[in-house]
Amino acid sequence: MTQHFKSRTFAWMAGAALALAAGAMFVVSGYAQDKEPIKIGFSMALTGPLSPNGKQALLGMKIWEEETNAKGGLLGRPVKLINYDDQSNPSTIPGIYTKLLDVDKVDLVLGGYATNMNAPAMPVIMAKKKTYISLFALDVNHEFKYPKYFSVLPTGPQTKPSFTEGVFQIAAQQNPKPSTLALVVEDAEFSNNACDGARENAKTFGVKIIYDKKYPPSTTDYTPIIRAVQAANPDIVIVCSYPLGSVGIVQAVNELNYKPKIIGGAMVGLQATVFKSKLGPKLNGIINYETWVPSDKMMKPAEGFFKKYQERAKAEGVDPLGYYLGGWGYAYISVLGDAVTGAKSLDDDKIAAYLRKTTFKTIMGDWSYGPGGEWSKGAMMQVQYHDIKEGAGLETWKGMSYQTVLTPPSLATGKVIYPYEKAK
């Protein structure tokens, strides 16, 4: 009888303790939610040619927002994302960031997606003295030298050359070495920067440039461009382009049956599932940059996020995998959150000081910052597409069967198929 009473008493006490704990959690959570939210403002490409990538990033950011608020927010306050569609149009950017800061009175700002959208934001950000983390912006702080700028792009300190250095490393390993180069450049901020880097690499590796021409972003017919390159007959063709140009050039190369020894380099867009599905086997043989791939090594810390992202992708109308920018969208806003927590403040100077001194551990890898707000070490890859069959679907793009990481050696998963036509 006594033992039975003790058991019942213990059970009651345990239940009461659980109830108290749950009540405390509810009170803490409710207390945080009652406070004024911390507003984080940014632009994002939700329409226009950059939108297949921008939409991925935004979903990643939303997932971070939800998870952060479920844990009590930042500094005991909920977080709230405030964003506007920049329409993949740089001219919208100054107005968006002026509105975010002057009208919406956001506490913190982030950069939108891509070089072309971040460069025009910088004068506004600098005038307001805000800390600014950009997403996939190539070397935009080179001229500004703004001390509160921080990049999320794995270029490392050699920003411009990093996008194409791997192509030159691969070429240098061939016997005989390819010796001539053509540069096809979309006349836009990112592609001009990337091809500036390719010119530096050409000097470093002793490759002669025999064709170097720009085309306007409004181009719709890429056949004349490829015919001109074909006539120059270079060994290597490096293309620095945004999504519509990348797709158009791949199609023109295939239509003209053009077969240089190496082609690719810095073609934005080929990483997105929608463009992979559109081009299919036409991608075979192309060597192009990547920032992340779903190899076993790289997927391990990100697996939980991508499971959540992919479960929601269809309903959100975004890239079904999110490998190019979904994870990075989550990672770059998580770095801002970690910096706020670490600095214990929303003061931009304190957040910037924390960003400068800290190594950040994210689902997409670890990094720290060096001069100019660029990564202290680079992690750009070059991959080659191969063995893609007509009608390849999501299961193909989910894995690594259709792509081989060629550089850097620490992440390589195989050898190059050379020359290009052997992979066709």
Stockholm file with secondary structure:
# STOCKHOLM 1.0

chainA/1-424         MTQHFKSRTFAWMAGAALALAAGAMFVVSGYAQDKEPIKIGFSMALTGPLSPNGKQALLGMKIWEEETNAKGGLLGRPVKLINYDDQSNPSTIPGIYTKLLDVDKVDLVLGGYATNMNAPAMPVIMAKKKTYISLFALDVNHEFKYPKYFSVLPTGPQTKPSFTEGVFQIAAQQNPKPSTLALVVEDAEFSNNACDGARENAKTFGVKIIYDKKYPPSTTDYTPIIRAVQAANPDIVIVCSYPLGSVGIVQAVNELNYKPKIIGGAMVGLQATVFKSKLGPKLNGIINYETWVPSDKMMKPAEGFFKKYQERAKAEGVDPLGYYLGGWGYAYISVLGDAVTGAKSLDDDKIAAYLRKTTFKTIMGDWSYGPGGEWSKGAMMQVQYHDIKEGAGLETWKGMSYQTVLTPPSLATGKVIYPYEKAK
#=GR chainA/1-424 SS CHHHHHHHHHHHHHHHHHHHHHHHHHHHHHHHHHSCCEEEEEEECCSSTTHHHHHHHHHHHHHHHHHHHHTTCBTTBCEEEEEEECTTCGGGHHHHHHHHHHTSCCSEEEEEESHHHHGGGHHHHHHHTCCEEEESCCSTHHHHCCTTEEEESTTCSSHHHHTTHHHHHHHHTSSSCCCEEEEEEESSHHHHHHHHHHHHHHHHHTCEEEEEEEECTTCCCCHHHHHHHHHHCCSEEEEEECHHHHHHHHHHHHHTTCCCSEEEEEETTTTSHHHHHHHGGGGTTCEEEESCCCCHHHHGGGHHHHHHHHHHHHHHTSCSSCTTTHHHHHHHHHHHHHHHHHHTSCCHHHHHHHHHHCCEEETTEEECBCGGGCBSSCCCEEEEECCCCTTCCHHHHHSSTTEEEEESTTTCCSCCCSSGGGGC
#=GC SS_cons         CHHHHHHHHHHHHHHHHHHHHHHHHHHHHHHHHHSCCEEEEEEECCSSTTHHHHHHHHHHHHHHHHHHHHTTCBTTBCEEEEEEECTTCGGGHHHHHHHHHHTSCCSEEEEEESHHHHGGGHHHHHHHTCCEEEESCCSTHHHHCCTTEEEESTTCSSHHHHTTHHHHHHHHTSSSCCCEEEEEEESSHHHHHHHHHHHHHHHHHTCEEEEEEEECTTCCCCHHHHHHHHHHCCSEEEEEECHHHHHHHHHHHHHTTCCCSEEEEEETTTTSHHHHHHHGGGGTTCEEEESCCCCHHHHGGGHHHHHHHHHHHHHHTSCSSCTTTHHHHHHHHHHHHHHHHHHTSCCHHHHHHHHHHCCEEETTEEECBCGGGCBSSCCCEEEEECCCCTTCCHHHHHSSTTEEEEESTTTCCSCCCSSGGGGC
//
